Amino acid sequence: MRFVATATEFLRGLQDIQGIAGQRSINPMLSETLLETTDNGITIYATDLTVSLQEAVSADVARAGSIVVQAKKIFEIARQLPEEKVTVETLDGNWLRLSSGHAMFKIVGLPPEEFPPMPEYDASCLSEIDFGALRSAFGKIIASMCENDARKYLNGGLIEFDPEKGAIFVSTDSHRLSYKVADVGYKQEGEKPVQLIIPKKSIDEIMRLFSDDETVQMGLDRRRLLFKSDRLTFLSTLIDADYPDYRAVIPKSWSFRAKVSREGLDSVLKRVSVCSDPRTHRVRFFFKDGAIVLVGEDAEIGEAIDEIEAEYEGDGLAEQIQKQKKEREASRPEGEEKVIEQEHEDRLEVDYNASFFEDAMKIIETDKVVFEFSEPTSGCVLKPDEDKPTQLCIIMPMGR
């Protein structure tokens, strides 16, 4: 094999595979990459058996061939090439030589037959999508995913293709849930909704590799999700699990709502979090007429208090305050002092993980954010301030 390529394009291809082949693996072969010539240049291929990526790179091919080399090492070499052009050729004994200007590198390789092959797929399953809409939807749910949970379905995001609503994106880590509806332009066959659970790593790679200005196609073939552009072919296995009924978690009504400034809430959260427990990120929310008071405290740090103006709607706040006061009194042993500070006695208290709210503030784009409550114990629903929002976050309260 011998070819001449532009050093920047060669480097880009090698950089793209690092998220797949550049990771530690118990199988040393999965830290390698396959270089192979084609009619139009070369391909760079890597796989971790869950995710597979093949990237096309333009090159002038003088002699066809292929070789497997260490993905990290050849990437490090490509970063140091002194000239705009690089000549790459195989030598006897599975060696690979790279030359650029006066610099020459020679690294050991392996026979291509030993490398896991690119999974086969049916190209007829592909259809063009609005990748910008897909990337945006992934961005709304990725913070709520786990990575190494024993419950496999938590380690990724759900896409449900509904013939009526379009694409529904959902993720949860069991403490919060993110939901987004988007039209990504995917043409689904059949009349029944189709559910796919995509691993978080695959979503990370999809968002990193493809750009909004590319023409991107998507398809489903043999329980693999496929993305393809002129430059990239990306395949991911899906998580084989049943996703829980997320609809049962989303409240169908609310007893009261509170509307606040998104930027203002984000600033208050950051301030009071300075004094919150760094392990739990607990912040106490006190809902009262016209405002929400936030308290961050830790016995070894101190206390921070701030508040933000809120516009309330519905009669549920007063009802919930009275209900909580009765519950506190009922649970207080006879003769003991009240379990809440006097200034907070006539406010509804719910404790949350502040970092979950900060994540939500990053993905809600309207100037104001809406809190919705049915029961405080059932979680707080956060929505953009829109007539028909297509996005929501549910954050469960923390126990005392």
N, C-alpha and C positions, 0 to 999 in steps of 0.2 A: 504494500500500500504506500502511495505517495501522493500528497496533495499540498497545494499552497492556498492559504486562507488569510483573510484580513484578521489581524491579531485581536482587534476589538470585538468582532463578531464571534471569533473562536472563544474568547474570554467570556462573552455573554452566555454562550451555550453552556460552558462549563460551570459558570456561576449559577445558572438556573437549576442545575441538577443537585447542587450542594444540599438543599433541604431534604433530599431523598437519599442520595448515596453518601453524603458527607456526615451522616449520623452514625453513632456507634451501633453495632449490630453483633449478635452472637454468631452470625454467619459472615465470615470475612468477605465472601464473594459479593455480598450486598453493599460493600464499601467501594466497589469497583464501578467502572463505567465502560460501555462498549462504544468504540469509534468504528464507524463503517461507512464506506464510500457508497454513493448513489449516482444516478445519471446526472444530477444537478449539483452535486457537492458531497456533503457528508451528513450523517446523523450522529447525534450523541444521545445515548440511551442509558437510563438508570432505573432501578426498581428496588423497592423494599418488600415486594410481594403483596403489599396492600395498595401502594400507589406506583404507577409506572409512567415515566415521562420520556418521550422521544422528541428531540429538537433538531430541526433542519438548519444547517449552516451552509451558506454559499462557499464554494471552493473550486479551484481548478484542479481536477483530478488527473494525475499522470499515470497512476497505476492503481487498479482496484484492489480492495482488500479490507481487512478488519482486524481489530485487536482489542483486548480488554486490559485496562490499566487502572491504577489507583486514582479514584476521583479527586480526592483532596490534594494529592501531590501534583497531578497535572494542572489542577486549578492554580496552585501556588506558583508553578512554573509560568503559566500563561499570564499571571499578574506581573511578572518581572520581565516580560519580553521587551527588548529595547527598540524594535522597529515596528512599522505598521504591518509588515507581512511576516508570516511564519510558515516555514516548510516543515511538514510532518511526514515521516516515513518509517516503515517497519524495517527491522534488520533481522538477520538470522538469529534463531534462538529466542523468539518472542521479545525482542527489544524494540523500543520506540525512541526515535531520535527527533528532537525539535530544534530547528535552527532559525535564528532571527538576528540579522546583522552579524556581529562577531561572536555572539553568544550561541552555545550549543549545549543541549541537555540530552541525556540518555537515561531512560528509565526502563525497568523491567516490566514486562507484560505477561498476559496469559492467553492461551488459545481461546478464540471466541466461542467455541463449542461448549465450553464449560460454564458460560454465563446463562442465567435464566432468560428464555426468549421473550420477546414482546408478545403480550396476550393478543390473540386474534379477536377481531370484532367485525360486525356487520355494518358497513358504512351506510347502508340504507336506513338505519335507525336515526341518523343525524338530521337535525333541522336547525336553521339559523335562529339565534335568540338575541334578545337585547341584553348584552352582557353588563352594561352599565347598571341596568335595573337589578340584575342578579347580584352583582357585587354589592350594591347598596343594601339589598335585602339580607345578604349574608352578614354585612356589617352591623345590622340591627340585632342579630341574634347570637353572634359569636361569643360575647362576654358571658353568656349564661351556660356555656358548655363545660363539661368536665373533660378530663383527658385519660385518667386511669382508674375510673370507678368500676367496681365489680358489676354494677348494673350497666350492661353494655350500651343500652340505648341512651344513657346520659353522656356518652363520650362522643357525641356528634349532634348534628342538627337534622330536624325532620323537614323534608319538602313534601307537601301533599298537593298533587296536581288535581284540582277540582274543576270539572267541566264548566261550572257556573261561576265560581269565584276567581279562578285563575290559580296562581301558585301561592300556597300558604306555607310560611316558614316559621318553625317553632323550635325552641330549645329550652331546656331546664336543667338546673343542677339540684333540684328538689327544694331549694330555698327561694328560688325566683324562677319566673318564666318570661320568655320574650316571644313576641308574636308579631308577624308582619305579613300582609297580603300585598302581592306585587304582580304585575303583568310582565312576565319576562319573554313572552312571545313563543313559548314552547308549545308545539302542536302535539297534544296528547291524543293517543288512539283509545277508543272505547268511551263508554259513558260513566264508568265507575271511577271514583277517586283513586289515585295511585300514590302510595306512601313510600318514600325512600329515606333511609337514615344514613347520612353521609358522615364519615369520621371527621372529627375536628381538624386533624392534620391535613386531610384532603382539602377541606374548605380553606385552610390557611394557604396551601400551595396554589389553589385555583385563584385566590385573590391576589397572590404575589406574582404569578406567572403571566396572566393574561391582562391586556390593557383594554380600556374602553373604546379606543379607536380601531381595534382589530375586529374583523368579521369572525365571530365565534359561533360554532355549531355545538349542539348538545344532543346526546342520545343515551338510551338505556338498552344494553345488550347483555343478556346472560348474567343478570344481577351485578353488572358493572356499569358505572356511570362514566360516560365518555365526553370529553371536551376536545374540540379540534379547531385549529386555525391554520393559516398557511404555514406557520412556523412551528407550531406545537401540536403534539398528540398526547393527551393526558387521560389515563384510565385509573379509576379508583374502585376497589371493591366496596360493597355496602355493608353496613352493620346488620347482621342477621338477628333481629330481635323484634318484638312487638312493642310499638310505641304506646305509652299510656294515653288514655283519652284526655287530651288537653282541654277539650271543650267543657268537661266537667269541672275544671278548675276556674274557668273564666266566669265571673259573676254575671248574671243576666239582668240585674237591677242594682241600684245603689240607694242608700238611705241619706247620704249627704256627699257633697262634692266641695273641693277647695281648689281655687285657681291661684297660682303664684307665678312670679317671675322665674323663668328657668335659670337665667344667669344669677339672679339674686339668691335663689335656693342653693345653687352650686357654690357660691361664695360663702354662704353661711355654713354649709356642710363642711367645707374645707377649714373654716375657722374653728368650729367646735370640735372637729375631729383631732385637732392638735392635742387635746387633753383626753381623748377617749382611749379605751383599752386598745393597745396596738395589736393584740391577738384577736379580739372579737370585733373591733370597730363599732362597738355598740354606741348608739346615740339615742337619747330619749326625745321623742316628739310629743309635744303638748299642744293639742288643738283647742283653741279658744276663739271667742268671737273676734273676727277681724285680723287674726294673726295665727301663726304657728311658732311656738317657742321650741328651740332645739338646745339640748344640754348634752355636752360631752364631759365625762368624768371618769377618773380612775384614782383609786386610793393612793397609788404610788406616784401620781403625776399632779393631779389637781382637778380643776373644773373650768369649763368654758360655757357661757350662755349667750345666745343670740336669738333673734327672732326675725320673721319676715311677714310682711302684710299678706293677707289671704282674703279672697272673695269667696264666701260660702254660699251654697245653694242647698235647699232641702232642710227638713226638720230633724234629721237623724242625729246631728251633733249633740243637741241638748238631751235627747233620749239616751244616747250612749254614755254621756257624762253621768247622768243619774244612775244608769245601770251599773257603771263601773264603781261609783261611790258605794252602792249597796253591796256589791261583791267584795269590796275592800273591808267594809264593816263586818260582813258575815265571816270573813276569813281571819279577822283580828282576834287573837285570844283575849279573853276578858282580863282587864287590868293593864294591858299593854297599850303603849302610845300608838297614835295613828302611824300607818306605814308610809305615808307620803307627806312631803313638805306642805305647809299650809298654803303657800302661794300657788301651788299646783292642784289644790284640792278640787277646784271647780273647773278643771280642764280634763280633757280626754288624753290619757297617756298611752302611747304605743311605742315600743322600742324596736329599732331597726338596725341592720348593718349599714353603716353610712356609705361604705364602698359600693354597695349595690345601687344606692341612689346616685352616687357620682357616675357610675357606669351608665345609668339611664339618662342622666343629663347630657352625656356625650352623644347619644344617638337620637334624642328628641330634638327636632330642629326648630320648632315654633318658639316665639318669644315667651310664651307662657306655657306652663305644664299643668295638667289637671289631675288632682287626686280624686279617686272615687272609692267609697267605702260602703259595703253592705254590713258586714260585721268586722270589727277590728281584728278578730282572730282569723278571719278568712283571707287576710292579705289586702294590701293596698294596691289598687290599680292605677298606674300612671299612663296618661295618654297625652298626645299633642293637643293643643287648643285648636281643634278643627271641627267643622260641622260633621264630617263623616271620616273619622280617623281610621287609617288602615294599619295602625301600629299600636301596641300596648305592651306594658311591662307589669308583671305582678310580683310584688315583693312581700314575702311572708314575715310576720313579726317575730321577734326573738323572745324567748321565754325569760321570765325574771329569775 
